[in-house]
Amino acid sequence: MNTEQMAIGHIEGNLMHSDRRKIYIALEQTNFIWDVEETKEFDLMWRNGKKLKEIAKYFQRTLLEVHLLMLDRLSKGKIDAR
């Protein structure tokens, strides 16, 4: 058996073993994808003092999704804390 076949066997073995484990995926149903134009709109709404609930309603997103975007934008310095 060559090295490539051994590596494939090892990977398949690990994957098969993992399939039998019970796993939990955090935020599995959360949509993390935002259009660049949406992020610009979000930034403007944030600067204009809109509440996160209002922003969520505007974008038809969950409050959690909007909170996550807010945290992302804060961490990148795109918006200021308020």
Phi, psi and omega in degrees: 000129181276174184299319181297316179296322178295318180296317179298316179299319180295314180297313180298321179298317178295318180294318181295322178294318181295327180298332182276346179279149172276129181238158176235127179251113181289138176057032184303325184265007182274135178268112182267357188267127178231138174291146181302320179296324177296321180294324177293318177297317178302311181304316180294316179298320179297312180297331179275007173083013178295143178283152181301325178297320178295318180295317179300316180296316180302314182273356184055050180238163175286157177299323178299315180298320179289321176300316180296320177296318179301314179298320179297313182294322176297314183295336180264002178073019181277335175226162178260151175294150176219000000 
